[in-house]
């Protein structure tokens, strides 16, 4: 019997996930919570086989919770859930010890497949994320201190998908100024495109997922 811990702060969604898992032969939800910190404590107490956790939580986010869980040296497999379609984050999540990354839109269709895959020692990624972007080389450890506060702000807005015109309007500056900042950011961080820039923003905490 696979023991499952479910972590999501949206009660109705969490209960639907729990119900789906408990109908599956060979799986049992041993605990559920809406807190990342509580998830770490429950994992230590209950030693689940699989932890299914939302990446966005009200106390500590899923990424921080994963880091804390991996420090505990448990044998649990971890599947992160997210609303956001960021292929650029996949390699980074592998680095910190995530076994599966599942979009919430795919959860009810693919969750049981994901549990089976990670239980067998495989990685599971939502099929809609399996694009060429997932093969982008791992990002280097760039220095956040090299960016000015304005540049960090622009990185965040670019990562959110805003165009140069939208950023200019948001910050009350000219498009030319935005483009100058953008070119300088790319040069400082040694990134070649927006995909790599988003991965950087996620990794250093400029962009939360």
Residue pairs with C-beta under 8 A, 6 or more apart in sequence:
1 26
1 27
1 28
2 26
2 27
2 28
2 49
2 50
2 115
2 119
3 28
3 30
3 46
3 47
3 48
3 49
3 50
4 21
4 27
4 28
4 29
4 30
4 48
4 49
4 50
4 51
4 52
4 115
5 29
5 30
5 31
5 32
5 33
5 39
5 42
5 43
5 46
5 48
5 50
5 51
5 52
5 53
5 76
6 14
6 17
6 18
6 21
6 29
6 31
6 32
6 33
6 52
6 53
7 14
7 32
7 33
7 34
7 35
7 36
7 38
7 39
7 51
7 52
7 53
7 54
7 57
7 62
7 65
8 14
8 17
8 32
8 34
8 52
8 53
8 54
8 57
8 81
9 34
9 35
9 54
9 56
9 57
9 58
10 34
10 54
11 34
13 104
14 32
14 34
15 32
16 108
17 52
17 107
17 111
18 29
18 32
20 108
20 111
20 112
21 27
21 28
21 29
21 111
21 112
21 115
22 28
22 29
24 112
24 115
27 112
27 115
30 46
30 48
31 42
31 46
31 48
33 39
33 42
34 57
34 58
35 57
35 58
35 59
36 53
36 57
36 59
36 60
36 61
36 62
36 64
36 65
37 59
37 60
37 65
39 51
39 53
39 65
39 69
40 65
40 68
40 69
40 72
42 48
43 51
43 69
43 72
43 74
43 76
44 72
44 74
47 74
47 75
47 76
48 76
49 75
49 76
49 77
49 119
50 76
50 77
50 78
50 79
50 115
50 118
50 119
51 69
51 76
51 77
51 78
51 79
52 79
52 81
52 111
52 115
53 62
53 65
53 66
53 78
53 79
53 80
53 81
54 62
54 80
54 81
54 82
55 61
55 62
55 63
55 80
55 81
55 82
55 84
55 209
56 62
56 82
56 83
56 208
56 209
57 65
60 68
61 208
62 80
62 81
62 82
63 80
63 93
63 96
63 209
66 78
66 80
66 93
66 96
66 97
66 98
67 96
67 97
69 76
69 78
69 97
70 96
70 97
77 99
77 100
77 118
77 119
78 97
78 98
78 99
78 100
78 118
79 98
79 99
79 100
79 101
79 102
79 111
79 114
79 115
79 118
79 124
80 93
80 98
80 100
80 101
80 102
81 102
81 103
81 104
81 107
82 101
82 102
82 103
82 104
82 209
83 103
83 104
83 105
84 103
84 209
85 103
85 128
85 129
86 129
86 198
86 202
86 209
87 129
87 130
87 131
87 133
87 134
87 195
88 133
88 136
88 195
88 196
88 198
88 199
88 202
89 101
89 198
89 199
89 202
89 209
90 101
90 125
90 129
90 134
91 134
91 136
91 138
91 139
91 199
92 138
92 139
92 199
92 202
92 203
93 101
94 123
95 138
99 118
99 123
99 124
100 114
100 117
100 118
100 123
100 124
100 125
101 124
101 125
101 126
101 129
102 110
102 111
102 114
102 124
102 125
102 126
103 126
103 128
103 129
106 126
106 127
106 128
110 124
110 126
110 127
113 124
114 124
117 123
117 124
118 124
125 134
133 195
136 195
136 196
136 199
139 191
139 196
139 199
139 200
139 203
140 190
142 188
142 189
142 190
142 200
142 204
144 152
144 204
144 206
146 188
146 189
147 155
147 185
147 188
147 189
150 171
150 181
151 181
151 184
151 185
151 188
152 206
153 171
154 167
154 171
154 178
154 181
154 182
154 185
155 185
155 197
155 200
155 201
155 206
155 207
156 201
156 206
156 207
157 166
157 167
157 170
157 171
158 167
158 182
158 194
158 197
158 198
158 201
159 194
159 197
159 198
159 201
159 202
159 206
159 207
160 207
162 170
164 175
164 178
164 179
164 182
165 175
167 178
168 174
168 175
168 177
168 178
171 178
185 197
186 192
186 197
189 197
189 200
191 197
191 200
198 207
200 206
201 207
202 209
